[in-house]
Amino acid sequence: MCTAFFDHLLLLLFFVDFDRSASVDKHSLKMVWPIIIGFARSYAPYIVWPFAFAIGVIGYNMEWFVLGDRQTPWKNKSIAEERDLRVVEESSNKDMTQVDSLKAKSFVPKTVFDHYK
């Protein structure tokens, strides 16, 4: 991979004339553009990554500066513990000896839409 990178770079440097006083013909410039596009296509992640990293660092620091240092709120109890406490509270308010008759089938929904009520 590294040798291909340098091969493309050498081809690019070979076709580009750095002497500004010399005239550059349009044919040689037309030959350079496919090389530049191929180089950019092949090594796009290596070209874009430093810019994306810099923008990410700047954005992270700006967000920290604007919003301040927020701490993530942590729960003291797990979800299972909260559910258990809620079930105990709900069941403590009910009389457990009074239950519906099984012949009434009140637990069976009349339609599919009443299933999750």
N, C-alpha and C positions, 0 to 999 in steps of 0.2 A: 504494500500500500504506500509506503513512504517513497519508494523509488518511482512509482507512478505519479505521485504528487510532484516530485522534482522534475520528472520528464515533462509534465504539462507546464510547469513553471518555466523550464528552459525553452520550450517551444514558444511560449508566450513572449518571453524576453527576446528570443531570436527574431520574431516577426515585428516587434515594436521597435521603432527607431527613436532613440532618446535624444538624438541631435535635432534641436529645434530649428537650427538654421537651414537644414537640408529640407528639400521639398519632399512631401510624402505623396506618393501616387495613390489614387483611389482603389486600385486593384489590390495593393498590399493591405490596405485597411479592410477591404471586404474579406480577405483571407484571415484576418485576425479575429473578426467577430465570432465565427463558429468556434474558434479555439477558446475564446473568453467564455462563451455560453456553455460549452462543454465542461470547461474547468469549474465554472460556478455550479453547474448541475451536479457534477461528480462530488464536489467538496462543499456542498451547501451546508450540511450540519456543522462542519468545522468553521465555516465563514460566519454563520448566523449565531452559533452558540455564545461567543463572547459578548455580542450585543444583547442577546436575550438575558444573559446572566447579569450584565450591568443594569439593564432596565429593571430586572427583578429585584436587585439589591436596592436600587434607588426607590422603587415602589414600596418595598418592605419598610425601609427607613422612613419614608414620608408617611406611611400609614401609622407607624409607631409614633411619629412626632405629632400627627393630627389627633389620633384617638387616645394617645397616652398608653401607659403600661397597664393593660387589662389582664386580670387573672381569670383563668377559666374556672367557673363555679363547679365545684365537685360536690357530689351527693354524699350525704352522711350515711344513708341507708341504700341498700341495693333495691332494685325494682321488685324482686321477689319479696323482700321484707316489707316494702310499702304495700304490696298487694295483700300480703297476709294480715297486716294491720287493718287495712280497709275491710277485708272480709270479716275479721273479728268484730270491728265496729258495727258493720251492717247486721251481723248475726246477733249481736248483743241487744239490739233494739227490737228484735222480733221474738215472738213466742214460738219456740220450736215445737211445741206440742200441737199447734194448729197448722195442719197441712191440708192441701187440696186433695180431693178424692181422686184416685187413679181412674175411676170410671168416667170422670168428667173430661179427662185428657186435655187439660188446660196447657200442658207442656208441648202439645203438638200444634205447630203453626197451621193456620187455615190456608195460607198461601205461601208461596216461596218467598215473597217479599217480607213476610212477618217472621221469617226464620231467625234473623239476628237481632230481634228486639229485646 
